[in-house]
Amino acid sequence: MSIYVGNLSYEVTEKDLNEVFTEYGSVKRVYIPVDRETGRTRGFGFVEMDPEAEEDGAIEALNGAEWMGREMKVNKARPRENDNRGSGSERRGNNSYSSR
């Protein structure tokens, strides 16, 4: 399972996010999406931890916490649902998550 981390500063790096979550357990992967056109981060990211108990502890501790001048939104990411936006192209990949 992945953790969604929202309302991040645009200055946050994957290394920064990894350091924060490492305080709560083993971080397997950190991903911060970047806007294709501007190259700027999009203000949210995903963290994978193992085991699930560590994820739950990190979510409980960090949801609503202030970090880098912003109040983080932290919860379990849900698999992205296919929708009909855009030109009808499919969303692919095993690591497509959303905050909804």
PANU-144452 format. One line per field, with one value per residue (C-alpha): x, z, y; residue in one letter. Coordinates in Angstrom, 3 decimals. Layout:
residues N
px c(X / ...)
pz c(Z / ...)
py c(Y / ...)
code c(A / ...)
This chain:
residues 100
px c(0.000 / 1.073 / 0.618 / -0.614 / 1.076 / -0.602 / -0.238 / 3.532 / 5.754 / 6.923 / 10.466 / 10.152 / 12.369 / 12.045 / 15.035 / 13.264 / 10.113 / 12.131 / 13.854 / 10.547 / 8.936 / 12.065 / 11.425 / 8.355 / 9.814 / 11.254 / 10.652 / 10.634 / 9.952 / 9.172 / 7.670 / 6.861 / 5.186 / 6.512 / 4.480 / 5.517 / 5.317 / 6.903 / 9.149 / 7.864 / 6.648 / 2.886 / 2.563 / 1.923 / 3.715 / 3.539 / 5.480 / 5.603 / 6.472 / 6.601 / 4.959 / 1.472 / 1.649 / 4.472 / 2.359 / -0.517 / 1.779 / 3.229 / -0.232 / -1.484 / 1.577 / 1.941 / -1.605 / -2.211 / 1.385 / 3.013 / 6.113 / 7.951 / 5.224 / 2.322 / -0.129 / 0.372 / -2.524 / -1.478 / -3.664 / -3.700 / -3.579 / -6.323 / -5.772 / -6.565 / -9.899 / -10.142 / -12.135 / -13.156 / -11.251 / -8.932 / -8.633 / -9.741 / -6.258 / -5.929 / -4.082 / -1.474 / 0.893 / 0.766 / 1.662 / -1.159 / -2.575 / -4.835 / -5.829 / -9.576)
pz c(0.000 / -0.527 / 1.518 / -0.153 / 1.147 / 0.060 / 0.529 / 0.226 / -0.401 / -4.007 / -2.616 / -1.080 / -2.606 / -2.484 / -0.133 / 2.242 / 2.291 / 2.803 / 5.849 / 7.469 / 6.976 / 7.979 / 11.522 / 11.535 / 9.906 / 6.751 / 3.625 / 0.481 / -2.079 / -2.347 / -5.445 / -6.040 / -9.411 / -11.561 / -14.007 / -17.527 / -18.920 / -16.126 / -14.479 / -11.099 / -8.417 / -8.092 / -4.320 / -3.406 / -3.300 / -2.373 / 0.169 / 0.408 / 3.756 / 5.128 / 7.208 / 7.173 / 10.915 / 10.206 / 7.518 / 9.961 / 12.582 / 10.084 / 8.859 / 12.389 / 13.389 / 10.248 / 9.060 / 9.874 / 10.976 / 9.896 / 7.787 / 5.698 / 6.391 / 5.318 / 7.018 / 5.457 / 4.371 / 4.893 / 4.244 / 2.537 / -1.210 / -3.162 / -6.610 / -9.300 / -10.959 / -14.728 / -15.937 / -19.271 / -19.117 / -21.895 / -25.272 / -24.058 / -23.412 / -20.772 / -17.539 / -17.122 / -14.520 / -11.235 / -9.184 / -10.144 / -6.925 / -5.978 / -2.788 / -3.354)
py c(0.000 / 3.584 / 6.696 / 9.883 / 13.038 / 16.262 / 19.997 / 19.806 / 22.781 / 22.928 / 22.921 / 19.419 / 16.737 / 12.962 / 12.945 / 15.375 / 13.264 / 10.085 / 11.602 / 12.584 / 9.171 / 7.214 / 8.461 / 6.169 / 3.031 / 1.499 / 3.531 / 1.405 / 4.124 / 7.828 / 9.443 / 13.114 / 13.732 / 16.554 / 18.632 / 17.646 / 21.157 / 23.193 / 20.600 / 21.815 / 19.430 / 19.207 / 19.658 / 16.045 / 12.726 / 9.063 / 7.039 / 3.251 / 1.727 / -1.792 / -3.189 / -1.705 / -0.980 / 1.495 / 3.152 / 3.534 / 5.069 / 7.544 / 8.537 / 9.091 / 11.121 / 13.229 / 13.939 / 17.598 / 18.191 / 21.441 / 20.947 / 23.519 / 26.077 / 23.872 / 21.528 / 18.097 / 15.913 / 12.284 / 9.236 / 5.856 / 6.243 / 4.560 / 3.076 / 5.595 / 4.980 / 5.111 / 8.072 / 9.458 / 12.750 / 13.785 / 12.102 / 8.701 / 7.381 / 4.672 / 5.171 / 2.497 / 1.248 / -0.575 / 2.474 / 4.809 / 6.211 / 9.040 / 10.835 / 10.353)
code c(M / S / I / Y / V / G / N / L / S / Y / E / V / T / E / K / D / L / N / E / V / F / T / E / Y / G / S / V / K / R / V / Y / I / P / V / D / R / E / T / G / R / T / R / G / F / G / F / V / E / M / D / P / E / A / E / E / D / G / A / I / E / A / L / N / G / A / E / W / M / G / R / E / M / K / V / N / K / A / R / P / R / E / N / D / N / R / G / S / G / S / E / R / R / G / N / N / S / Y / S / S / R)
